[in-house]
Amino acid sequence: MGKGSQSSNNLVVPQANQALDQLKYEVAQELGVQIPQDGYYGYMATRDTGAIGGHMVRRMVQIAEESLARGARF
């Protein structure tokens, strides 16, 4: 993908985009990884981007499990 291009992934709930971005920045900060201000990830190490994505998924699974334990339905 070129500089400034957007992901081709489509969210099922488009309003979740802001929450996912916030989660991405929180996880990156916890891992000590700096996310480029211009949004271009081409210069980041694959290891760093993979770590961010993996931790995001773990966090989303944890949130879903906690919601289900409280009786919430998706």
N, C-alpha and C positions, 0 to 999 in steps of 0.2 A: 504494500500500500504506500502511496506517495505521501509526501508531507502535507499535513492538514486534511487528509482524507478521512472520512468517517467509516466506522465499522459497518459491515454488511449484515450484521446480526440484527434481527428485529425482535424487540421485546414484546411479550404477550400483553403486558400492561405498560404502555409507553410512559405513564406517569412515574414508573419505577426508575426511570433513567437517572434522576437527580439523587435518589437514595443509593443507587448502585455506585454512582460517582463518589458520593460521600464515603461509602464503605471502602471503595478502592483507595482513597486518600488516607483513611484511618489505618487500614491494613499496611499500606506502604510506610506510613510513619512508624508504626509498631515494629516493622522489619528493618527500619533504617534505610529505606530505599527512596531516593528522590525521584519524583515523577516530573518529566519535562513540562515546563510551563507552556510551551507551544503545542503540546498534545501529540508531538511526533515521538513514537516509541522506537524508531529504527536504530537509535544509538544505544538503547538499553540492552543489557545482557539478557539473553533468553532465560537464564537462571532467575534473574530478578523478576521479570514479568511473569514467569511461571509460578514463582513463590507467591506473588501477589494474588494471582488467580486462584491458586490452590487454597490459600488461606481465606479468600473470599467465599469459596464454596463451603469450606468447613464452617465458617461463621454462619452462612445462610442455613446450612443443615442444622446447626445448633439452635438457631432462632426458630426454625420450623418444629424441631423436636420439643422445645420449650412451649411453643404455642399449642401443639397437640396435647402435651401433658396437662395444660390448663383447660383443655376441652375445646379449643378453638377449631373451627373447620375451615378448610381452604376451598 
